[in-house]
Amino acid sequence: MRHRLVPRHEVLSKEEAEKLLKFYNVTKNEIPRIKKTDPALKDMDVKVGDIIKITRESPTSGVAIYYRVVIEG
Amino acid sequence: MNLDELPKSIRERLNEMKGSERKRFIENYKKALVVPGEAVGTVAAQSIGEPGTQMTLRTFHYAGVAELSVPLGLPRLIEIIDAKKTPTNSIMTIFLNEKHKKDKEYAEKLASRLQERLLSDVCDMRIDVQNRELIIETRDKDAKKILKKLTGSEENKEKFIIKKESLSELKKMKNKLEKKKIRGIKGIKRVFVRKNNDEYVIYTEGSNLKSVLNLEGVDKFRTTTNDIFQIYETLGIEAARNAIIEEAKKVLDEQGLDVDIRHIMLVADQMTVTGEVQAVGRTGISGAKESVLARAAFEETEKHILNAAIYGEVDNLDGVAENIIIGQPIPLGTGTVELAIKEFPFNLERRKSRKKK
């Protein structure tokens, strides 16, 4: 589904996810979450524990990248 | 400083600069960055809170489109922050797709199809107590169809009679029939078509994003509602975050208040961290804090302290409120840094002895 309010969602590969967690020195429990049933993930193949890379359009910095971990729900 | 990490717009501007100007620009940029340990949450709360005191308290004004009443000002802001499931007056802005956006007739046709019509809107219903009958009179075609099916009559007449044994059954039947939808979309009470910058836009009172987005001729990219919970349900958590920012900014701008959007973005981010929209307050963010003392200091003190005692909760004293309560320096600003001791004086002896071996 494409909508003005929905930014781009992508699944990170395993290596990318590990690199990210290492870079920020965090565990998966410490980053923001997104539900597995979220409408924005409908067309994507996601598992619980995957990390979603969200490319937001930010009014302050042009493009901002945000990460969320997929949780049950 | 790694220039690749800079936002694109800043990088582009940097590329145009040279020498001392460039140096000064980078320096100023660094100065403007928020330093680690800054109390961004507190600053955001105050930056939204203070202008909030200047807002008009009662502004149920008629905004944008004439006939639609939307809560504005403080009531609306509170609605957004409290993540209310059903706003007092929701409004949809329905755009038409490329093909139909300049077609007035099409817009009006679509608009008339949107409006929710209940059986009670087009029928005259009454109960004849003496004969134990429910008498329904109508001229509406769709209503007739439904009633025909229900009563099983073949004739094309305007009066339908339903017989039941008891009065209470009749009442039940009447209540059920009154709420029966004959056409339109659930929740949409009134519809208007307006010309807006060369295209026809449909505004509705009441909203139902999911159903409207599935309609033909609707621009699925731009059509929105001001009901944040509906956006969350149909478009997801990121869309809800964007909607919170947009709606809050709109309210503040309308009142002529200049609040930096970063503060609103922070609030929106916090409201959506868990993957669903949380209110700010004891039912949401503040109530989900880890520290017992911080929760007790906020609202419902007895409840939190009692529960903490029952379940044996432990407070790690990581936050601000709990450290103020016990009289310690708070972990903010320079207080974020903790004392760390190098191995040096303690393990020196051991290391020496290891070397000897």
Interface residues (C-beta under 8 A of the other chain):
Chain A: M1 R2 H3 R4 L5 V6 P7 H9 P32 R33 I34 K35 D38 P39 A40 L41 I54 R56 S58 P59 T60 S61 G62 V63 A64 R68 I71 G73
Chain B: P7 K8 S9 I10 K220 F221 R222 T224 I231 E233 T234 L235 G236 I237 E238 A239 N242 A243 E246 I261 R262 M265 D269 T272 V273 T274 G275 E276
